[in-house]
Amino acid sequence: MNTNIKGNARLIGAEINTDINCSSKYLPGKDSAYIAQHAFDNVAPGFAARFKAGDLIVAGKNFGINSSREQAVHIMKLMGVAGIVAPAFGRQFFRNAINNGLPVIECAIDGIADGDGIEVDLTLGQVAVASRNIKRAVAVLPPAVQRILAEGGLIAYLQKHPDWSLT
């Protein structure tokens, strides 16, 4: 995984429960590709159609709240989400994202507009939007988390490192 992520910001609101917006539980009989094409339509109609692989979701507070289903992360990875920037995440969603190799960065999003070019440096702990002269320091993810992300998720990490050591 690249520790420097560049893409376009795709804004979505706050308090997004991804179980409702990205889960096959609510679309019985539909496959993951179909769900990815309609992800977030309940809160932002057409969001998935505007989203391009490599974009970053920039969300309001509590993205993924109440979300315990890994399906939500799988759908976002299928969409090509490069990372998610939000002031706060639902804790279960945050861990599911890390475990599945999807970078999640806690950061204030004020001043960032839909379509802005955004750059996240996971190693330095920085989110930048050059066109708006925004450069924000963020908490650096712990080294163990960065290693999990670098391998593409927890399962991939454990397969490569069967001793289970994250040190």
HUFEN-V929454 format. One record per residue. RES is the residue in three letters. PSI is psi in whole degrees, 0 to 359 (none if undefined). OMEGA is omega in radians with two decimals (* if undefined). D_CENTER is the distance of its C-alpha to the mean C-alpha in whole Angstrom. Layout:
res=RES psi=PSI omega=OMEGA d_center=D_CENTER
res=RES psi=PSI omega=OMEGA d_center=D_CENTER
This chain:
res=MET psi=137 omega=3.06 d_center=14
res=ASN psi=132 omega=3.12 d_center=14
res=THR psi=358 omega=3.08 d_center=14
res=ASN psi=109 omega=-3.05 d_center=14
res=ILE psi=126 omega=3.11 d_center=11
res=LYS psi=136 omega=3.10 d_center=13
res=GLY psi=190 omega=3.09 d_center=12
res=ASN psi=143 omega=3.11 d_center=13
res=ALA psi=132 omega=3.04 d_center=11
res=ARG psi=105 omega=-3.03 d_center=11
res=LEU psi=142 omega=3.06 d_center=12
res=ILE psi=160 omega=-3.02 d_center=12
res=GLY psi=194 omega=-3.12 d_center=14
res=ALA psi=165 omega=3.08 d_center=14
res=GLU psi=40 omega=-3.12 d_center=14
res=ILE psi=117 omega=3.07 d_center=12
res=ASN psi=103 omega=-3.06 d_center=13
res=THR psi=343 omega=3.06 d_center=11
res=ASP psi=324 omega=-3.13 d_center=14
res=ILE psi=326 omega=-2.99 d_center=16
res=ASN psi=342 omega=-3.07 d_center=14
res=CYS psi=25 omega=-3.05 d_center=13
res=SER psi=135 omega=3.09 d_center=15
res=SER psi=348 omega=3.08 d_center=18
res=LYS psi=326 omega=-3.08 d_center=20
res=TYR psi=357 omega=3.11 d_center=21
res=LEU psi=66 omega=-3.08 d_center=22
res=PRO psi=139 omega=3.11 d_center=24
res=GLY psi=357 omega=3.14 d_center=25
res=LYS psi=143 omega=3.13 d_center=23
res=ASP psi=171 omega=-3.07 d_center=21
res=SER psi=323 omega=3.14 d_center=17
res=ALA psi=318 omega=3.11 d_center=18
res=TYR psi=314 omega=-3.13 d_center=19
res=ILE psi=319 omega=3.12 d_center=17
res=ALA psi=325 omega=3.14 d_center=14
res=GLN psi=341 omega=-3.09 d_center=17
res=HIS psi=12 omega=-3.12 d_center=17
res=ALA psi=137 omega=3.08 d_center=13
res=PHE psi=7 omega=3.12 d_center=13
res=ASP psi=331 omega=-3.14 d_center=17
res=ASN psi=332 omega=-3.09 d_center=18
res=VAL psi=340 omega=-3.13 d_center=17
res=ALA psi=81 omega=-3.10 d_center=16
res=PRO psi=132 omega=3.12 d_center=19
res=GLY psi=3 omega=-3.09 d_center=18
res=PHE psi=310 omega=-3.09 d_center=15
res=ALA psi=325 omega=3.13 d_center=14
res=ALA psi=327 omega=3.12 d_center=17
res=ARG psi=339 omega=-3.06 d_center=16
res=PHE psi=135 omega=3.09 d_center=13
res=LYS psi=144 omega=3.11 d_center=14
res=ALA psi=133 omega=-3.11 d_center=12
res=GLY psi=347 omega=3.06 d_center=11
res=ASP psi=163 omega=3.06 d_center=10
res=LEU psi=138 omega=3.01 d_center=7
res=ILE psi=130 omega=3.04 d_center=6
res=VAL psi=113 omega=-2.96 d_center=9
res=ALA psi=162 omega=3.03 d_center=9
res=GLY psi=184 omega=-3.05 d_center=12
res=LYS psi=153 omega=3.07 d_center=13
res=ASN psi=39 omega=3.05 d_center=12
res=PHE psi=133 omega=3.13 d_center=9
res=GLY psi=16 omega=-3.13 d_center=10
res=ILE psi=141 omega=-3.14 d_center=13
res=ASN psi=18 omega=-3.07 d_center=16
res=SER psi=108 omega=3.11 d_center=13
res=SER psi=353 omega=-3.10 d_center=15
res=ARG psi=127 omega=3.07 d_center=14
res=GLU psi=340 omega=3.13 d_center=12
res=GLN psi=323 omega=-3.12 d_center=13
res=ALA psi=315 omega=3.13 d_center=10
res=VAL psi=318 omega=3.13 d_center=8
res=HIS psi=318 omega=3.12 d_center=10
res=ILE psi=317 omega=3.14 d_center=11
res=MET psi=323 omega=3.07 d_center=7
res=LYS psi=322 omega=3.08 d_center=8
res=LEU psi=326 omega=3.07 d_center=12
res=MET psi=340 omega=-3.09 d_center=11
res=GLY psi=20 omega=3.12 d_center=10
res=VAL psi=123 omega=-3.13 d_center=6
res=ALA psi=337 omega=-3.14 d_center=7
res=GLY psi=170 omega=3.13 d_center=4
res=ILE psi=131 omega=3.10 d_center=3
res=VAL psi=126 omega=3.12 d_center=7
res=ALA psi=156 omega=3.12 d_center=9
res=PRO psi=330 omega=3.13 d_center=12
res=ALA psi=153 omega=-3.13 d_center=12
res=PHE psi=154 omega=2.90 d_center=10
res=GLY psi=135 omega=-3.03 d_center=12
res=ARG psi=319 omega=3.13 d_center=13
res=GLN psi=318 omega=3.12 d_center=13
res=PHE psi=315 omega=-3.13 d_center=9
res=PHE psi=312 omega=-3.11 d_center=9
res=ARG psi=322 omega=3.07 d_center=11
res=ASN psi=320 omega=3.12 d_center=10
res=ALA psi=310 omega=3.12 d_center=7
res=ILE psi=311 omega=-3.10 d_center=9
res=ASN psi=337 omega=-3.14 d_center=12
res=ASN psi=13 omega=3.01 d_center=10
res=GLY psi=23 omega=3.12 d_center=9
res=LEU psi=112 omega=-3.12 d_center=5
res=PRO psi=133 omega=3.09 d_center=6
res=VAL psi=129 omega=-3.01 d_center=5
res=ILE psi=123 omega=3.10 d_center=8
res=GLU psi=121 omega=-3.05 d_center=10
res=CYS psi=145 omega=3.00 d_center=12
res=ALA psi=141 omega=-3.08 d_center=15
res=ILE psi=3 omega=-3.11 d_center=14
res=ASP psi=139 omega=3.14 d_center=18
res=GLY psi=349 omega=3.13 d_center=19
res=ILE psi=131 omega=-3.12 d_center=16
res=ALA psi=156 omega=3.10 d_center=17
res=ASP psi=131 omega=3.13 d_center=16
res=GLY psi=348 omega=3.11 d_center=16
res=ASP psi=141 omega=2.97 d_center=17
res=GLY psi=130 omega=-3.09 d_center=16
res=ILE psi=143 omega=3.14 d_center=14
res=GLU psi=131 omega=3.11 d_center=14
res=VAL psi=126 omega=3.06 d_center=12
res=ASP psi=105 omega=-3.09 d_center=14
res=LEU psi=330 omega=-3.12 d_center=13
res=THR psi=316 omega=3.14 d_center=17
res=LEU psi=339 omega=-3.06 d_center=18
res=GLY psi=63 omega=-3.08 d_center=16
res=GLN psi=139 omega=3.01 d_center=16
res=VAL psi=129 omega=-3.10 d_center=14
res=ALA psi=142 omega=2.99 d_center=16
res=VAL psi=96 omega=-3.01 d_center=17
res=ALA psi=319 omega=-3.08 d_center=21
res=SER psi=342 omega=-3.13 d_center=22
res=ARG psi=9 omega=3.14 d_center=22
res=ASN psi=39 omega=3.10 d_center=23
res=ILE psi=128 omega=3.04 d_center=20
res=LYS psi=111 omega=-3.07 d_center=19
res=ARG psi=133 omega=3.03 d_center=18
res=ALA psi=138 omega=3.09 d_center=18
res=VAL psi=162 omega=3.10 d_center=15
res=ALA psi=134 omega=3.08 d_center=16
res=VAL psi=132 omega=3.10 d_center=16
res=LEU psi=143 omega=3.14 d_center=14
res=PRO psi=150 omega=-3.12 d_center=17
res=PRO psi=321 omega=3.13 d_center=18
res=ALA psi=319 omega=3.12 d_center=18
res=VAL psi=318 omega=3.11 d_center=14
res=GLN psi=323 omega=3.11 d_center=14
res=ARG psi=320 omega=3.09 d_center=17
res=ILE psi=313 omega=3.12 d_center=15
res=LEU psi=319 omega=-3.12 d_center=12
res=ALA psi=329 omega=-3.14 d_center=15
res=GLU psi=356 omega=3.14 d_center=16
res=GLY psi=10 omega=3.09 d_center=13
res=GLY psi=173 omega=-3.05 d_center=13
res=LEU psi=315 omega=-3.13 d_center=16
res=ILE psi=313 omega=3.12 d_center=18
res=ALA psi=320 omega=3.11 d_center=18
res=TYR psi=312 omega=-3.10 d_center=19
res=LEU psi=327 omega=3.08 d_center=21
res=GLN psi=323 omega=3.14 d_center=23
res=LYS psi=330 omega=-3.09 d_center=23
res=HIS psi=76 omega=-3.03 d_center=25
res=PRO psi=350 omega=3.10 d_center=27
res=ASP psi=356 omega=3.10 d_center=28
res=TRP psi=16 omega=-3.08 d_center=25
res=SER psi=128 omega=3.04 d_center=25
res=LEU psi=12 omega=-3.12 d_center=22
res=THR psi=none omega=* d_center=25
